[in-house]
């Protein structure tokens, strides 16, 4: 018995339209489908490896609670991609908040770029050195 892969990562969003534009139009994820539930909507966006990002829209616009890197639990979502400098330029041009410019983390063996989605969810693009 073993786990094969990540099926999806779920993100509660405050402003669905901003989040959809960010994940679809800026990050380039493919819109798969939206499921309308009685109290919320779920929209799936496809990742190139077959995994999915699940945006959950409760129709309310609340601010994200303040967090820090010392919190227990999930701290960020990391994607793998080439050319972090091109990604950084694109994200800056789109007004995305960059937390850490493309930087080599030699001890970990990766180059990383850390930024926020419209609701402050921390995302990372990384590439092996």
C-alpha positions as CSV (number, residue, x, y, z in Angstrom):
1,X,0.0,0.0,0.0
2,X,1.4,3.4,-1.0
3,X,0.4,7.0,-1.8
4,X,0.8,7.8,-5.5
5,X,0.6,11.5,-5.8
6,X,-1.1,14.7,-4.6
7,X,-4.6,14.8,-6.0
8,X,-5.4,18.4,-5.1
9,X,-4.5,21.3,-2.8
10,X,-7.5,23.3,-1.5
11,X,-7.4,27.1,-1.0
12,X,-10.3,29.2,0.5
13,X,-10.4,32.4,-1.4
14,X,-11.8,35.8,-0.5
15,X,-12.4,37.3,-3.9
16,X,-13.0,34.4,-6.4
17,X,-12.6,36.5,-9.5
18,X,-9.2,37.9,-8.4
19,X,-8.0,34.4,-7.5
20,X,-9.2,32.8,-10.7
21,X,-7.4,35.5,-12.7
22,X,-4.3,34.9,-10.7
23,X,-4.1,31.2,-10.9
24,X,-5.5,30.9,-14.5
25,X,-4.2,34.0,-16.2
26,X,-0.9,34.7,-14.4
27,X,0.2,31.2,-13.3
28,X,-1.3,29.6,-16.4
29,X,-3.3,26.8,-14.7
30,X,-6.0,25.3,-16.8
31,X,-9.6,25.8,-15.7
32,X,-11.1,22.4,-15.4
33,X,-14.6,22.8,-13.9
34,X,-16.7,24.4,-11.2
35,X,-19.0,22.5,-8.9
36,X,-21.9,24.5,-7.3
37,X,-22.6,23.4,-3.8
38,X,-25.5,24.7,-1.7
39,X,-23.3,26.9,0.5
40,X,-20.1,27.4,-1.7
41,X,-18.6,26.7,-5.1
42,X,-15.5,24.7,-5.8
43,X,-13.4,25.5,-8.9
44,X,-10.7,23.1,-10.1
45,X,-7.6,24.2,-12.0
46,X,-5.2,21.7,-13.5
47,X,-1.5,21.4,-12.9
48,X,0.7,20.0,-15.7
49,X,1.4,16.8,-13.7
50,X,-2.3,16.0,-13.3
51,X,-2.7,17.4,-9.8
52,X,-5.2,20.2,-9.2
53,X,-5.6,23.4,-7.2
54,X,-9.1,23.6,-5.7
55,X,-10.4,27.1,-5.1
56,X,-13.3,27.2,-2.6
57,X,-15.5,30.3,-2.8
58,X,-17.9,30.8,0.2
59,X,-19.0,34.2,-1.3
60,X,-17.6,36.2,1.6
61,X,-14.6,38.5,1.5
62,X,-12.8,38.1,4.7
63,X,-9.2,39.0,5.3
64,X,-6.7,36.2,5.9
65,X,-5.8,35.9,9.6
66,X,-2.2,37.0,10.4
67,X,0.2,34.1,10.3
68,X,4.0,33.7,10.4
69,X,6.5,31.0,9.4
70,X,6.4,29.6,12.9
71,X,2.8,28.5,12.7
72,X,1.9,24.8,12.9
73,X,0.6,23.3,9.7
74,X,0.8,24.2,6.0
75,X,3.0,27.2,5.4
76,X,3.2,27.4,1.6
77,X,2.7,25.6,-1.7
78,X,5.7,25.1,-4.0
79,X,5.7,24.6,-7.8
80,X,8.6,23.4,-9.9
81,X,9.5,25.5,-12.9
82,X,12.5,26.7,-15.0
83,X,13.6,30.3,-15.4
84,X,12.7,31.9,-12.1
85,X,14.0,35.2,-13.2
86,X,11.3,35.3,-16.0
87,X,8.7,34.3,-13.5
88,X,9.8,37.0,-11.1
89,X,9.6,39.6,-13.9
90,X,6.1,38.5,-14.9
91,X,4.8,38.4,-11.4
92,X,6.3,41.9,-10.6
93,X,4.7,43.3,-13.9
94,X,1.3,41.9,-12.7
95,X,1.6,43.6,-9.3
96,X,2.1,40.3,-7.4
97,X,3.8,40.8,-4.0
98,X,7.2,39.2,-4.0
99,X,8.4,37.9,-0.6
100,X,11.8,36.6,-1.7
101,X,13.4,37.3,-5.1
102,X,14.9,34.4,-7.0
103,X,17.6,33.2,-4.6
104,X,19.8,30.1,-4.4
105,X,19.4,28.0,-1.2
106,X,22.6,26.1,-1.6
107,X,22.0,24.1,1.6
108,X,18.7,22.8,0.2
109,X,19.9,22.5,-3.4
110,X,17.3,24.7,-5.0
111,X,16.7,28.2,-6.4
112,X,13.5,29.7,-5.0
113,X,11.1,32.5,-5.7
114,X,8.5,33.2,-3.0
115,X,5.4,35.3,-3.5
116,X,1.7,35.7,-2.4
117,X,-1.6,35.1,-4.2
118,X,-4.3,37.8,-3.9
119,X,-5.4,36.5,-0.5
120,X,-1.8,36.3,0.9
121,X,-1.4,32.6,0.5
122,X,2.3,32.0,0.2
123,X,3.5,30.3,-3.0
124,X,6.9,29.3,-4.2
125,X,8.5,28.4,-7.5
126,X,11.6,26.3,-7.2
127,X,14.2,24.7,-9.4
128,X,17.0,22.3,-8.5
129,X,20.5,23.8,-8.6
